[in-house]
């Protein structure tokens, strides 16, 4: 969870807790699947290709 989202949640918890209202948050993360691996591989391949072009 990034810092901005965490601060927002903590702020809302402090504001709403006296009224017995709960606050939850969910932050997306990396999901390991074929599509994600293929995308990561493309990014790595493109980065290597671009660095080779810059070095010549």
C-alpha positions in Angstrom: 0.0 0.0 0.0 1.5 3.3 -0.9 2.0 6.1 1.6 -0.7 8.4 0.3 -3.4 5.7 0.5 -2.2 4.6 3.9 -2.4 8.2 5.2 -5.9 8.6 3.8 -7.1 5.4 5.5 -5.6 6.4 8.8 -7.2 9.8 8.6 -10.6 8.3 7.8 -10.2 5.8 10.6 -9.5 8.6 13.1 -12.4 10.6 11.8 -15.0 7.9 11.6 -14.1 5.5 14.5 -16.0 7.6 17.1 -19.1 6.9 15.0 -18.4 3.1 15.0 -17.7 3.2 11.2 -14.9 0.9 10.0 -12.6 1.9 7.2 -10.8 -0.6 4.9 -8.5 -0.2 1.9 -7.2 -2.5 -0.7 -4.2 -1.8 -2.9 -3.6 -3.8 -6.1 -0.4 -5.7 -6.4 1.4 -7.9 -8.8 -0.4 -11.1 -9.9 1.9 -13.8 -11.2 0.3 -15.2 -14.3 1.2 -15.8 -18.0 0.1 -12.4 -19.1 2.1 -10.6 -16.4 5.2 -12.7 -17.1 4.9 -12.0 -20.9 4.6 -8.3 -20.2 7.6 -8.3 -17.9 9.6 -10.2 -20.5 8.7 -7.6 -23.2 9.7 -4.7 -21.0 13.1 -6.4 -20.2 13.7 -7.3 -23.8 12.9 -3.7 -24.9 15.2 -2.3 -22.2 18.1 -4.5 -23.3 17.5 -3.6 -27.0 17.4 0.1 -26.2 20.5 0.0 -24.1 22.4 -1.8 -26.9 21.3 1.0 -29.3 22.5 3.7 -27.0 25.9 2.1 -26.5 26.7 2.0 -30.2 
